[in-house]
Amino acid sequence: MTKKINVLVFPAEGQNAYELHDALSTCVNIHLIGGTSVARHGEFLFDNYINNIPFITDKNFLQEFNEILRVNEIDVIFPTHDTIVKYLIENEEKINARIVSGDKETADICRDKSLTFERFKETDILPKRYYNAEEISFPAFVKPREGQGAVGARKITDSHDVAKIDFLNNIVTEYLPGEECTVDCLTDQHGILRYVSPRSRDRILAGMSVRGSNIALTTDIQHIADTLNSKLNFRGLWYFQIKKNKDGVFKLLEVSTRCAGTMCQTRAKGINLPLLSVYIIMGYDVDIYDNAYHLIMDRALIGRYRLDIDYNYVYIDFDDTITLRGKVNLNTIRFMYQCYNKGKKLILLTRHENDLEETLNHYAISKQLFYKIVHLNHLNESKSQYIHHLDSIFIDNAFKEREEVRQVHHIPVFDVDQIEFLLDWRI
């Protein structure tokens, strides 16, 4: 495979879009582009980012969208929202790229839970459904017919709650009190279910799993996956969510044809479902090898930043800045290589007491990273006297050093904890 495959993530926002970025941005044969109608966090991640794509409700959407696909020579589209999936699949014949999703019928069934119940009513994978108030046994659970995750879903415990339910536009089922998990799946271009990976949902934030671990693939989970795959037409990655009823039997909550935000947990086992999906959509056969280890995933919010400063030179300290507690400071070394990649010149300003070259070799830090090395030999020498470029920043763990440079040169100065604000995550 010599030609790079041009892949568009649309919209390039939301945790599943960011997972697609992380899964595909470093793949040597993938050229990744993020596209959105409203710029959000994606602009801090995608090196190639289009932020003016029309909304799908725009009358000229298809025309303008196809022009974007043409100009960027897009081969594959990853839609990241169920509504976008449904729209693109409905218009698949008019769109000049391949779409990672099931077919139109599959997209409709995954989007509308009433259709899901209709398609699988003869199977044993669904929770008990209530069609009117008289049928309900409490507690019960209600969720919108169309939607994703926990949006609009709620537990109901008495007849007062039932009076507010619109049975036409909502699904009401038995309440499932047991263990919940998500199951990541992959179906190849021949319709064969190639991979099934269950993962627990141990802690939830805004409907998304932020802590979980891989769990055993049991026969009942495999049965649900096989049932779904046999009655729907998937292409590439997809997932479903299940929860145990009062008898400890897993029942289906929902199924989706898009990437899940926590598919990173499956990728951590060595199975890159987005990349495999690209190959499948392009018509290639794939091999799948799972690293058979147990893992725990836990995550919290991460900040990414863009500072309104322009600099070409970085003056940086060594002890307790490039190094920290006898080790290389990983944030600093990442930033230094970022500067190297961007052609920004690193100038080392240090009062290091030992043989500097020997210390650099000890930490496996190449002198070639630095445009210049200034080794101050006297404690009364000021670092500010060695700064000769106004388009520069200064990084040092010592407040006294930073304050002097700030007062003399009026350039931005940074402590070690602030290096994270200088990192550019776009790939």
C-alpha positions in Angstrom: 0.0 0.0 0.0 1.9 3.1 -1.3 -0.8 5.8 -1.7 -1.9 7.5 1.5 -5.6 7.1 2.3 -7.2 10.5 3.0 -9.6 10.2 5.9 -12.1 12.8 7.0 -13.5 12.8 10.6 -16.8 14.7 10.5 -17.7 16.3 12.8 -14.3 16.5 14.3 -15.7 17.2 17.7 -16.7 15.0 20.7 -14.8 12.3 22.5 -15.3 9.7 19.7 -13.8 12.2 17.1 -10.8 12.7 19.4 -10.4 9.0 19.7 -10.4 8.7 15.9 -7.6 11.3 15.9 -5.5 9.5 18.4 -6.0 6.2 16.6 -5.2 7.5 13.1 -3.0 10.6 13.3 0.2 8.7 13.6 -0.5 6.0 11.1 2.0 6.4 8.3 -0.4 5.6 5.4 -3.2 7.7 6.7 -3.6 11.4 5.9 -6.1 12.6 8.5 -8.4 15.7 8.3 -10.9 16.9 10.8 -14.0 18.7 9.6 -16.7 20.5 11.5 -19.4 23.2 11.2 -18.6 24.7 14.6 -15.0 24.8 15.8 -14.4 23.4 19.3 -11.7 21.3 20.8 -10.8 19.7 17.5 -8.8 22.6 16.4 -6.3 21.9 19.2 -5.8 18.3 17.9 -6.1 18.1 14.1 -3.2 19.5 12.2 -5.4 19.5 9.1 -8.7 21.1 10.2 -11.7 22.5 8.2 -14.0 24.5 10.3 -16.5 25.9 7.9 -18.4 22.8 6.7 -22.1 23.6 6.3 -24.7 22.1 8.5 -26.5 19.1 7.0 -29.7 21.1 7.2 -28.2 23.6 4.7 -29.8 23.3 1.3 -26.4 23.4 -0.3 -24.8 21.0 2.0 -24.2 18.1 -0.4 -22.8 20.4 -3.1 -20.4 22.1 -0.8 -19.5 18.9 1.1 -18.6 17.1 -2.1 -16.4 20.1 -3.1 -14.6 19.7 0.2 -14.2 16.0 -0.5 -12.9 16.7 -4.0 -10.4 19.4 -3.1 -9.0 17.2 -0.3 -9.2 14.0 -2.3 -11.1 12.3 0.6 -11.3 8.5 0.4 -13.0 7.6 3.6 -15.4 9.5 5.9 -15.9 8.7 9.6 -19.2 10.3 10.8 -19.1 10.7 14.5 -22.7 11.5 15.4 -25.7 9.2 14.9 -27.7 11.9 13.1 -24.8 12.6 10.7 -24.4 8.8 10.1 -28.0 8.5 9.2 -27.9 11.6 6.8 -24.7 10.5 5.1 -25.9 7.0 4.6 -29.2 8.1 3.2 -27.3 10.2 0.7 -24.5 7.7 0.2 -24.9 7.5 -3.6 -24.5 11.3 -3.8 -21.4 11.5 -1.7 -18.0 11.1 -3.4 -16.3 9.1 -0.7 -16.7 5.8 1.2 -18.5 6.0 4.6 -17.6 3.9 7.7 -21.0 2.7 8.7 -23.6 0.1 8.2 -26.0 0.4 5.3 -29.1 2.7 5.3 -31.4 0.2 7.0 -28.8 -0.5 9.7 -28.3 3.2 10.3 -32.0 3.7 10.6 -32.4 0.8 13.0 -29.5 1.9 15.2 -30.8 5.5 15.4 -34.4 4.6 16.2 -34.8 2.3 19.2 -38.4 1.4 18.2 -37.0 0.0 14.9 -34.4 -1.8 17.0 -37.1 -3.5 19.0 -39.1 -4.4 15.9 -36.1 -5.9 14.2 -35.1 -8.1 17.2 -38.5 -8.8 18.7 -38.2 -12.5 17.9 -34.8 -12.8 19.6 -34.0 -13.1 23.3 -31.6 -10.1 23.5 -34.0 -7.3 24.4 -35.3 -6.2 27.7 -39.1 -6.4 28.3 -40.9 -3.5 26.7 -44.1 -1.8 27.9 -46.4 -0.3 25.3 -48.8 1.4 27.7 -49.2 2.6 31.3 -51.2 -0.5 32.3 -48.4 -2.9 31.4 -45.7 -1.3 33.5 -44.1 -3.0 36.5 -42.0 -0.6 38.6 -39.3 0.3 38.5 -39.1 0.9 34.8 -36.9 2.8 32.4 -37.8 5.3 29.7 -35.6 6.7 26.9 -36.3 8.6 23.6 -36.9 6.5 20.5 -34.1 8.5 18.7 -31.0 9.4 20.5 -27.7 8.1 21.9 -26.2 7.3 25.3 -28.1 8.5 28.3 -29.5 11.6 26.8 -33.2 12.0 27.9 -33.2 8.6 29.6 -34.5 8.2 33.2 -35.8 5.7 35.7 -39.4 5.8 36.7 -40.7 4.5 40.0 -44.5 5.3 40.2 -47.6 6.1 38.3 -47.0 9.8 38.7 -44.0 9.5 36.5 -45.9 7.4 33.9 -48.4 10.2 33.3 -45.7 12.3 31.8 -44.6 9.7 29.2 -45.2 10.0 25.5 -45.3 6.3 24.5 -45.1 7.2 20.8 -41.7 8.9 21.0 -40.2 7.0 23.9 -39.3 3.4 24.6 -40.3 2.1 28.1 -38.7 -1.1 29.3 -38.1 -3.1 32.4 -35.4 -1.5 34.6 -32.1 -3.2 34.3 -30.3 -3.0 37.7 -27.2 -5.0 37.0 -23.7 -4.7 35.5 -23.4 -2.6 32.4 -20.8 -2.9 29.7 -20.0 -1.7 26.2 -18.9 -4.2 23.5 -16.7 -3.0 20.6 -17.0 -5.0 17.4 -15.5 -5.2 13.9 -17.2 -6.6 10.8 -15.2 -7.1 7.7 -16.2 -6.4 4.1 -17.7 -9.9 3.7 -20.1 -9.4 6.6 -18.1 -11.6 8.9 -17.9 -10.6 12.6 -14.2 -10.6 13.2 -13.7 -9.2 16.6 -15.7 -8.7 19.8 -14.3 -6.9 22.8 -16.4 -6.3 26.0 -15.3 -3.6 28.4 -16.8 -2.5 31.8 -18.3 0.9 32.5 -17.1 1.4 36.1 -17.5 5.2 36.3 -19.6 7.4 34.1 -19.2 11.1 33.4 -21.8 12.8 31.2 -22.9 9.5 29.8 -19.4 8.4 28.9 -17.3 5.8 30.5 -14.2 7.3 32.2 -13.1 4.2 34.1 -13.3 0.6 32.9 -11.4 -2.6 32.2 -11.6 -5.3 29.6 -13.8 -8.2 30.7 -14.2 -11.8 29.5 -16.0 -12.5 26.3 -18.7 -14.8 27.5 -21.0 -17.0 25.4 -24.0 -14.7 26.2 -22.2 -11.6 25.0 -21.0 -13.4 21.9 -24.6 -14.5 21.3 -25.8 -10.9 21.4 -23.0 -9.8 19.0 -23.7 -12.6 16.6 -27.4 -11.9 16.7 -26.9 -8.2 15.9 -24.4 -9.0 13.2 -26.7 -11.5 11.6 -29.7 -9.1 11.3 -27.8 -5.9 10.5 -25.3 -5.0 7.8 -22.2 -3.5 9.4 -19.0 -2.3 7.7 -16.0 -1.9 9.9 -16.3 -0.8 13.6 -19.5 -0.7 15.6 -20.5 -1.2 19.2 -23.4 -2.1 21.5 -24.3 -1.5 25.1 -25.8 -4.1 27.4 -26.9 -4.3 31.0 -28.0 -7.2 33.2 -31.6 -7.6 34.3 -32.7 -8.7 37.8 -32.0 -12.3 36.9 -28.4 -11.5 35.9 -28.9 -11.8 32.1 -27.5 -9.3 29.7 -30.0 -7.3 27.6 -29.4 -4.9 24.8 -29.5 -1.2 25.6 -28.5 0.2 22.2 -26.4 -0.5 19.2 -24.5 2.1 17.1 -22.6 2.1 13.8 -20.1 4.9 14.7 -16.9 5.0 16.7 -17.4 5.0 20.5 -15.5 7.5 22.6 -13.9 4.8 24.7 -12.7 2.5 21.9 -9.3 3.6 23.1 -9.7 0.9 25.7 -9.8 -1.7 22.9 -7.0 0.0 21.1 -4.9 -0.3 24.3 -5.0 -4.1 23.7 -3.4 -3.6 20.3 -6.6 -3.6 18.2 -6.9 -0.3 16.3 -10.5 -0.6 15.2 -10.6 2.8 13.3 -7.5 1.8 11.2 -8.8 -1.7 10.6 -12.1 -0.1 9.5 -10.4 2.1 7.0 -8.7 -0.9 5.4 -12.0 -2.8 5.4 -13.9 0.1 3.7 -11.1 0.3 1.1 -11.6 -3.4 0.4 -8.5 -4.9 2.1 -8.5 -8.1 4.1 -7.3 -7.6 7.7 -5.5 -9.7 10.3 -6.3 -9.2 14.0 -4.0 -9.9 16.9 -5.1 -9.2 20.4 -2.5 -8.6 23.2 -4.0 -10.9 25.8 -3.4 -8.7 28.9 -5.8 -7.2 31.4 -6.0 -3.4 31.5 -7.7 -0.7 33.5 -8.6 2.6 31.8 -9.2 5.8 33.8 -9.3 9.3 32.5 -10.1 12.9 33.5 -10.5 16.1 31.6 -7.4 17.3 29.8 -6.6 20.9 28.9 -5.0 22.0 25.6 -4.0 25.6 25.0 -3.2 28.2 22.4 -1.1 31.2 23.6 -1.2 34.4 21.6 2.6 34.7 21.4 5.0 34.4 18.5 8.6 33.3 19.2 11.5 31.8 17.3 14.0 31.3 20.1 13.6 29.5 23.4 16.1 30.2 26.2 15.9 27.3 28.7 17.5 26.3 32.0 18.8 22.8 32.6 18.7 21.6 36.3 15.2 21.1 37.6 13.8 22.3 34.2 15.0 19.8 31.6 15.8 17.4 34.4 13.5 16.8 37.4 14.4 14.8 40.5 17.2 12.9 38.8 15.3 12.1 35.7 14.4 13.7 32.3 11.4 15.9 32.6 9.1 14.4 29.9 6.9 17.4 29.4 10.1 19.5 28.8 11.7 17.1 26.4 8.5 16.8 24.4 8.4 20.6 24.1 12.1 20.7 23.1 11.5 18.2 20.3 8.4 20.2 19.3 10.6 23.2 18.9 13.1 21.2 16.9 10.3 20.0 14.6 9.0 23.6 14.1 12.5 25.1 13.5 12.5 27.1 16.7 16.0 27.5 18.1 16.8 26.2 21.6 19.4 28.0 23.6 20.6 26.4 26.8 21.4 28.8 29.7 22.6 26.8 32.7 24.7 27.2 35.9 25.1 23.4 36.0 27.9 22.6 38.5 29.3 19.5 36.9 30.6 18.6 33.5 27.7 19.6 31.3 28.6 17.3 28.4 28.9 14.3 30.7 25.6 15.1 32.3 23.8 15.5 28.9 25.3 12.1 27.9 24.1 10.6 31.2 20.5 11.6 30.4 20.9 10.7 26.7 20.1 14.3 25.6 21.8 15.2 22.4 23.7 18.5 22.1 22.3 18.7 18.6 19.0 19.7 20.0 20.5 23.1 21.0 21.2 26.0 18.7 23.6 27.3 21.3 24.8 26.2 24.8 25.8 28.9 27.3 27.4 27.5 30.5 27.5 30.2 33.1 30.5 29.7 35.4 29.9 32.4 37.9 27.0 32.8 40.3 26.9 36.5 39.8 26.4 36.3 36.1 22.9 37.2 35.0 21.2 35.0 32.4 19.5 38.1 31.0 22.8 39.4 29.6 22.9 36.3 27.2 19.5 36.9 25.7 19.8 38.6 22.4 16.5 38.0 20.6 13.3 39.8 21.4 11.2 37.1 19.6 12.0 34.6 22.3 10.6 33.1 25.5 12.5 32.1 28.7 11.9 28.9 30.7 13.5 28.5 34.2 12.4 26.9 37.4 13.9 29.8 39.5 11.6 32.8 40.1 14.5 35.2 40.6 15.9 34.3 37.1 12.5 34.6 35.5 11.8 38.0 37.1 15.1 39.5 36.1 14.6 38.4 32.4 11.1 39.7 32.5 12.1 43.1 33.8 15.1 43.5 31.4 13.7 42.1 28.2 9.9 42.2 28.6 9.5 38.7 27.0 7.2 35.9 28.2 8.8 33.8 30.9 7.6 30.4 32.1 8.1 28.2 35.1 8.3 24.4 34.6 4.7 23.7 35.5 3.7 26.1 32.6 5.4 24.1 29.9 2.2 22.2 29.3 0.7 25.4 28.1 3.3 25.5 25.3 2.6 22.0 24.0 1.0 21.7 20.5 -1.0 18.5 20.3 -1.9 18.9 16.6 -0.8 15.9 14.5 
